[in-house]
Amino acid sequence: MKFGTMLYSTDFAMRPDDFAQACEERGFESVWFPEHTHIPASRRTPFPAGGELPPDYWHLYDIFVAMTAAAAVTNNIKIASGVVLVTERDPILLAKEVASLDLISRGRFIFGVGAGWNAEEMENHGVAFETRWKVLEERVAAMKQIWTQENAAYHGKYVNFDPIWSHPKPVQRPYPQITMGASTPYGRERVARYCDGWLPIDMMVDDLAADIADLHARVRKHGRKPEDIEVSVFWAADDVDKLKRYRDLGVHRAIMGVPSLSETETLKLLDHYATLPAQVG
């Protein structure tokens, strides 16, 4: 099982480039960055984790700026989005951002995607909350066309364009791994149909063994192989026994969360996390 880290990359946290370097020096396999373009001041949509929404959520760097900064100063560690809110980005522009980052990172990008939970946030981007998953699916399908076709076109209900030319194309063929952040059976069905990885949040999973079995059954139903779908547990528990259970269940990657702390506190936490792979075995 591989180990990654995820930083709430805010303007009061450790810089994303310095953080990525520190993670690479400590042997982590991947570094992940989250996204919120903004948080509406109305706060109408409640925070899914309960309580008050931490200020980290509206202080985040632009995710592609943070990931590019991380890619530019590292050589081997994978750079990942955890997750890009596809519902809040134009698919033609997003396809170019993904391909450009994959090129700049020399093929180290993992494309984590999600629909988002904040209704008014995506409404500010012109997407109705009840259509978010349909919008995400069409945008992903359209981007696949852009990445793989010289004369790319897409005609759907939510995405519609005649043939276009768009370069660069991704280094990874046919495109970077697409891993979806979702915790419900409906989310696993979407993973099984059109993604390459599943990204559940640890605290939102009650029975990971049952959920993985369900995912594999759905993958087979769609004529795909379960071994081709990576499972990465997001915000993984700092618990060696639980991490060993992940490993035994065939989890490919545990992603350890890092909140917005000072550089000294962040490095101390990374030093601790770096001891976990040897303990898990």
C-alpha positions, 0 to 999 in steps of 0.5 A: 500500500502506498502513502500519500499526503493531502494539504489544505493549501491555504495562504496561511499554511505551508507553501504548496511547493515547499510542502511537496518537496518535504513530502518527496524528501520523506518518501511519500508516493503522492501529494494531494490538493483540494479545491473550493473556488470560493465559499458563499457568505450565505452559508446556506448549505451546512458543512457535511462534517457538522459544526462551523466550516473552517476558514481553510475552505475559503482561503485555498489557493487555486488548485492548479496553481498549487499543483503546478508549483508542487510539480515544478520543484519535485521529480518523482512524487505524484501530483494529485487533485483531491478533488477538482470540482468539475461542476465549477470549471469549463470543460474545454479549459479544464481539459487544457489545464489537466493536459498542461499539468500532466506535461509539466509534471512529466506524467505524474498527475492523478486527476481526482474529480468530484461534484461538490457539496455546496449548492450555492457555490456551484450555483454561482458557477451556473450549475444547479445542485440537482444536475451536478452529477449529470454535468460532471459525467458529461464534462468528463466525457467531453474532456476524454474526447479532447485528450484523445481526438485531434478533431474533438467534438461533444454534443450533450445536454450540458456540454455542446461543441463542434470539432475543436483543436486543443493541445497539448495532449496529456503525457499519460495515455490515453489520459491521466488516471481519473479517480472519483471522490464519492462515498455512496453506492451511486458514487461507486456506480459512477466509478465503475462506469467511467473512472479509473479509481475510487476515493472514499473519505475515511470518516464517511465509510462504515464498512470498507470491505463491503464497499470494495466488494460492491465496487468490484461487482459493479465494475465486473457488471460493466465488463471491466476488471476490478484490478484496474480500479485503484482504491485510495482512502482519503484523510486516512486514519492515523491508526496502524491497525486500521491501516493494516486492515486497509492493506489487507483489503487491497487498498492501493493508497492511504492519503494522510490529511494535513490541516493548515498549520505552521511550517514547523508543525507541518514538518513535525506531522510529516515526520510522524506520517513518514514512520507509518509505512514501515509500521504497516509493512 
